[in-house]
Amino acid sequence: MGEIPVRVFLTGVGCVGKTTTGRALADLLCVKFFDVDDEIETFFEISIERLQARFLGNIRQ
């Protein structure tokens, strides 16, 4: 029977240390780290800030 892949998903509000914690945890577990923001920016070829402005800019609070 094969090993079960390790997958950890950190979520939360901005600027609380998710990326820093995720990278440290990936190093400890010897697994690859993926930053979802980086993956989205690569896929759409646009920054997260511009995507937010385009799709969330007109939301009234």
Steps between C-alpha positions, in 0.01 A plus 500: 500500500636847409552798723219751543618841371529778755274794422457796731294803406546815709233765474426824679502876473787679332836576660482254790789272395334224293776499238780509756337222702425296187857519374640402841255209529581380148870503587436302820287242313738489200217577257457759228343833592246671274386857554148517356536873427809426288322217320199724423721783375689260273181345363318829430817699420380785721568602860267405783445870570382561143275193509346622826450849359341361184265250662451630853540875448130569461379315810331736743547441869 
